[in-house]
Amino acid sequence: MSNDENDKWSLEPFRFDDSRPAAEDPEPEPAPPPRRERPVKEKKARPPREPRTPKPPKPPREKKPRRERIVSDGQGWERFKALLGKLKWLWITLAVLFVIGVTVAIGGGVYVWRKYLTDVPPLPDRAALFAVNRAPGIKFLDRQGTLIATRGPRYGQRITLDQLPEHVTHAFLAAEDRRFYQHGALDLYGISRAAVVNWRAGHTVQGGSTITQQLAKGLFLTPEQTIKRKLHEAVMARRLYRVLTRDEILELYLNRIYFGANTFGVDGASMSYFGKSARDLTIGEAALLASLPKAPSRLALNKNMAAALLRSHLVLDRMRKEGWITAAQEQEAIDNPPKLQAKALQDEGDLGYVLDYATNEAVKIAGANAPDLTVRLTLDSKLQKVGADTVRKVLSTDGVKAKARQAALLSLGGDGAIRAMVGGADFDVAPFNRAVQAKRQPGSTFKAFVYAAALEKGLLPKDIRVDGPVKFGDWAPENYGGNYSGPVTLEVALAKSINTVAVKLGQEVGGPAIGEISRRFGVTTVPARPDLSVALGSYEVNLLELTSAFQVFQQAGQRVQPYIIESIVTQDGQPVYNRSQRPGTPVYDIQYASMMVKMLKGVVERGTGTRAAFGRPAAGKTGTSQNYRDAWFIGFTPDVVTGVWVGNDDDTPMERVAGGGMPSTIWRQYMVAAHAGLPARDFDWLLPDVEPETEPDPRNGFYEGLGSDFSRSASELEILTRDPDPVIDPPPGQAPPGASAPPAPSEPIPY
């Protein structure tokens, strides 16, 4: 290296420490192989480039400050502990939240279990599942012994999966649960999807129930839409899933599912609708039956074939998309819709409501697993038809203008036997039985029980109360029309249905007394300690209980239980049940019942129920709930008790329909038919009116003497102030008129 180069090097050369041993001389590395020299290609001369315009210089970039490298100085652990100390509150908060969350979860689970799951029905053994809660077939006779209906579930034969064509099971899977073989008892994905769809729509448009859940509901539970029922359904579905395979669950489902019109099981539905076994169902027929379990009553083929066919097309479309049928098979099924057999499920007409009720009662008596039965009812077929025709007639005339679309009628014989039960205008359109299932406010009809309680407290029909403005706290009840009558007797107040007097009586007798007498009379929906609004009928009741409660007055204070079944035998003649004559239970003193009947007769004769009068002794009470949502008339003669309700299912107000209007009209027309051929008679057990018992006032003698003194003084004053009589001179020789002979000298002369 030249001296010039050494001068350019500014640092001393690096020297190794002499104390360290010198490394051994390394072996010389082998020389690399000689490179192959490539021939140098002659470069072609390029034309000179044009000079480029120089670009303007870029502005200098600002240098980011370099991150200083952290050099460990031995204090890292201390700094880490300091950081943990600062975050200590965060860890404590998270721990507390975790404990609270676990506590809430456990407490919530315990609450849900105790409130909703303690009464989950038990699961029977596997062998009993095909028969559990299976209702019998029933033949119904009326009170005259005439066959009026044959009813009961149509189950057909038990069918196994290997006996059915594949397109039958595929149709039901497509309609109800396409992923049945992919999920368990519950389909969490399906539930989540349905929740999202329903949330977006703002109402329920899709369900997430599996076939297992539907089977659990159909076998063990009611169809009510409540949280408790849904939780029970989930629990029972899990239990079924643990004891049955998927094929067994599907088989049980197909044999027990409801298809409308009291038809159960795929074979029963196939026989009822098409007159053939389920083994012979076509693709179109299978899809049509599979469309029914979604809404069996609404889509029943004998009532709404068009809607059921439309849904069956959706089932066929899903079957094609799943690859279970071809497009040609789908089109063929659509082009050739199934046809019902000629006598498929004839309508029960006006008997539908009462047969529903009677079927339930028969199952209660004979048991759910009883054999086929023959049941004799208390029903009068002629009166049932009269009641149904009357309800429809009045609704189609007066009801149109009054915006009243529904009505119900219930009629009882003197012993509580149900003679007629009309649950609505048309059973085929709306099978909901308003005579026994609907609970509505009775309005002023409930005043009868308030007055009955007042009589027990010692009041009498002739007692007087003032009809005037009243106020209890913020509540100021008024009379219908806003008028007041001043002092009135109790019998007049009841006849005119005066609200203020009823409320005053309610306050006098007290809520516990009204609640107690209501339960004695058979009204179960009034609490033991109702508030004062009970005097105006604020607590809901059903027509059957209310009508039966009025029968206590008719039966001189005796409570008789309403009933519909006279006897039950098996269809081979073996007796199952025969109702014996049962005396009534005394629940109300006959003296008070007599006074109540007389006051209720005043309602019909001169009060709010005059439109119900039909030329016979009758008693009853009108009722109208707030805003004309319900109108009632409950009345009776010595022979029959009948109740009528008029209103709307959606609780919308009517156009000023009161109990003295449409309900009284329906009641009168029915009662005229019900009493045809019966002699007119009054209530022969009525007692004389009770005279008020009073004790003589010890001051009466003083006042009587004082009255005599006033009378004598008034007479004397009248004599003194009276004009003197004119003096008439007598004829000669005669004494003046009125003059007596002069006394004898020996007698004293009085002053």
CORJODA-V311277 format. One record per pair of residues at least 6 apart in sequence whose ideal C-beta (glycine too) atoms are under 6 Angstrom apart, sorted by the first residue. I is the first residue (numbers start at 0). J is the second residue. If there is no record, write none. Layout:
i	j
I	J
I	J
This chain:
i	j
115	227
115	230
119	231
119	234
120	219
122	238
123	131
128	251
130	368
131	218
132	367
134	152
134	362
135	151
135	369
135	370
135	371
135	372
136	151
136	371
137	150
137	151
137	361
137	372
137	374
138	149
138	373
139	147
139	148
139	374
140	146
140	375
141	147
141	376
141	378
141	380
142	377
142	379
147	380
148	347
148	350
148	354
150	354
152	261
152	263
153	262
153	267
153	271
154	263
154	264
154	267
155	264
155	266
155	267
155	270
156	266
157	254
158	266
158	277
160	246
160	250
162	278
166	282
166	285
167	280
167	285
169	318
169	323
170	285
170	286
170	289
170	314
171	289
172	179
173	314
173	317
173	318
174	289
174	314
175	210
176	209
176	210
179	210
180	245
184	211
184	236
184	237
184	240
186	209
189	207
190	207
193	205
193	206
193	207
196	205
197	203
197	204
210	252
211	236
211	239
211	240
211	248
212	232
212	236
214	252
215	232
215	235
215	236
215	239
216	232
219	235
220	228
220	231
220	232
253	265
254	264
256	292
257	263
257	295
258	268
258	291
258	295
259	291
259	295
259	296
259	299
260	299
260	344
262	268
262	271
265	277
266	277
268	288
269	275
269	277
269	280
271	344
272	300
272	339
272	343
273	284
274	340
282	328
282	332
283	332
283	337
284	337
286	311
286	314
286	315
287	311
287	337
289	314
290	307
290	310
290	311
290	314
291	298
298	306
298	307
300	307
300	339
301	343
301	344
308	336
315	329
315	332
318	324
319	326
319	329
346	427
347	354
349	384
349	387
351	426
352	420
352	422
352	426
352	432
353	378
353	420
356	435
357	376
357	563
360	563
360	564
361	374
364	576
365	372
365	567
365	575
370	569
371	570
372	567
373	568
373	570
374	564
374	567
375	565
375	566
376	563
377	416
377	417
377	563
377	565
379	418
382	418
382	419
382	673
383	419
385	672
386	408
386	419
386	421
386	669
387	421
389	665
389	668
389	669
390	406
390	408
390	421
391	424
393	661
393	664
393	665
394	406
394	424
397	661
401	653
401	654
401	656
402	653
402	654
403	645
403	653
403	656
404	647
405	423
405	424
405	648
406	645
407	422
407	433
407	434
407	542
407	644
408	421
408	643
409	420
409	434
409	542
409	543
409	546
409	642
410	418
410	419
410	641
411	561
411	640
412	418
414	559
415	559
415	560
415	561
415	562
417	561
417	563
420	434
422	432
422	433
422	434
423	429
423	433
434	542
434	543
435	541
435	543
438	539
438	541
439	539
439	629
440	536
440	539
440	624
440	629
441	536
441	540
441	545
441	622
442	536
442	622
442	623
442	624
443	496
443	622
444	620
444	622
444	631
444	633
445	536
446	501
447	620
448	516
448	517
449	501
449	504
449	505
449	534
450	493
451	516
451	595
452	508
452	512
452	513
452	516
453	504
453	508
454	591
454	594
456	508
460	489
460	490
460	594
460	598
461	488
462	489
463	486
463	488
464	500
464	503
465	486
466	483
466	484
466	487
466	497
466	499
466	500
467	483
469	499
476	498
476	502
478	497
478	498
490	598
490	601
492	500
493	598
494	601
494	602
494	605
494	606
495	606
496	607
501	534
502	534
505	531
505	534
510	528
510	529
511	528
513	533
514	525
514	526
514	527
514	528
514	529
517	525
519	586
520	548
520	551
521	544
521	547
521	548
522	540
522	544
522	548
524	538
524	539
524	540
525	538
542	642
542	644
545	633
545	642
546	633
546	640
546	642
547	561
549	633
549	640
550	640
551	558
551	587
552	592
552	595
552	596
553	635
553	640
554	583
555	589
555	592
555	684
556	585
556	587
556	588
556	589
556	592
557	583
557	585
558	583
558	584
558	586
559	583
565	578
566	577
567	575
567	576
568	574
568	575
590	686
593	685
593	686
596	618
596	682
599	618
599	619
600	618
602	608
602	619
602	620
603	611
603	612
603	617
603	619
607	621
607	659
608	619
608	621
608	659
608	663
610	659
610	663
611	619
611	632
611	634
611	663
611	666
611	667
613	667
613	670
613	671
615	636
615	679
616	681
617	634
617	636
618	635
619	632
619	633
619	634
620	633
621	632
621	658
621	659
622	631
622	658
623	630
623	657
623	658
626	652
627	652
627	653
627	655
627	656
628	650
628	652
629	646
630	645
630	656
630	657
630	658
630	662
631	644
631	658
631	662
632	643
632	658
632	662
632	663
632	666
633	642
634	666
637	680
637	682
638	677
639	673
641	666
643	662
643	665
643	666
645	661
645	662
729	735
742	748
